[in-house]
Amino acid sequence: MDPECSIRRKPMTNLVILVGRIARDPETRTTQGGTSITSISVVTDRPARKDGKTYKDKNGYTAKDSEFHRITCFNGLSQNVAKYCTKGQLVTVEGRIHYTQWEDQSGAKRYGCEIIADKVDFLTKGRSGGNEGAPDIDED
């Protein structure tokens, strides 16, 4: 028996976890079939590097590189994100990477990447009350 065949294969995984701020208010649409779809853009930061080293910006802070991630939510998650999320809110997103390919009007191939969300945790308050941006903790 081939030893390679007897090795148990590990399952493959497509898992993304992001912690960042919502870059703009959610956009919601409904398909003809009644599926609710909400899109958000989440921005994440990391220290910027020059020649392999972090550096300070003109104000003396560590310079940051920002990346914007397109997030798509469906059905119940879509409705909750549309109802409670706002620009600037800190969230955790768990989901999977999804790539798309299409032809534009001129016939050129175009590509896109998005995160299909399975879970969105609200780390700060959004639309739920007058304390926008306040930490979601009890103040007893």
N, C-alpha and C positions, 0 to 999 in steps of 0.2 A: 504494500500500500504506500502511496506517495505521502511522505511526511507532511508536505504542504497542505494536503487535503485534510489531514487529521487535526490541523490547528484550528481551533474555534475562532471564527471571525467575530471581531467586535462590531457592534452596530454603529452605523454612521449617524452623525447628529448634525443638524443645522439649527443652532441655538444662538440667539443674540440677547445680550442684556446691556441696556444703556441707562445711564443716569445723566439727565441733562435738563435744560430749561426749554419750555415750549417757545418757539421763535415767533409764532403768529397765532392768532385765534383759530380754532378748529374750523374746517370747512366740511359740511355734511351734505350728502345727496342720497337719494333713494333710487334703486334700480326699478325697472318696470315690473320686476317680480316681487318688489316690496322689501328687498334687502337694504338695510341702512348701512351706509359707508361713510366714515369720518376720517379725514386726513389731517394730520398734524405734522409739523416740522420740529424736530428736537435738535438742539445744538449742544454739542459736547466740546469741552476745552481740554487741552493738554499743554504742558510747557513747550514753547517754541525752542528750537535749537539752531545754533550756527556753529559749524565746525564741531558738531557733537556735544556742544555745551549749551546749557540754558543761559539766557541773557536777560537784562532788564530793559524795559521800554523807556521812553523819554520821561515818564512820570516816576520812574524808580521801581515799578512793579515788574515781577517776572512776566515776560512776554508770553502770550498764549497763541496757539494755533487752534482755530475753531473749525468744526466739521458739522454740517447740517445733514440730518437724516430724515428721509421721508418715511412716515409711519402711517399705515393703513389699518383701521379698526372696522370690524364688521358687527352687525346686529346689536345685541345688548351692550357690548363693550363700546360700540360706536355711539350709542345713545348716551351712555354715561360720560364718555369723553366730551361729546358735544355739549352736554348739559353742565358739567362741572369744571372743565378745563379752560384756562385763559392764557394769553401771552404772558411769559415770564414765570409761570408756575414750574416748580421743580417736580419732575416725575421720574419714575423707574419704568422702563418698557422691557417686557420679555416677549420674544417672538422668534421669527425666522426670516432669513434673507430670501427675497424673491427677485429674480431677474426677468426682464421682459425685453422683447425685440419686436420692432415694427418698421414699416416703411413710411416715411413722411410723404408729403404731397409731391415732392420732386423725385420720389423713388429711391431716395437714399436710406440705407439701413440705419435705424436709430436703436439705442439701447438704454435701458433704465434699470434702476435698482431701488428697492423699497424694503421696509421691514413690515411684515404682516404680524400685527400684535396679537398675542394670546392673552396678555395681561398688562394693565397699566395701573401702577400704584401712584397715588397723589401724595407727594412728600410735603407740599405746602398747600394752603387753601387757595381755591380759585373762586368760582362764582357763588359758592354756597353761602356766603355771608359778607358782611362789611369789612372783614379782616383780610382782604386780598393780600397774598404773599406772606401771611403770618404762618408760623409753624403749626402743624396740625397736632397740637398737644392740649391737654386739659390744663386750665389755668385756675386751679382751686386755691 
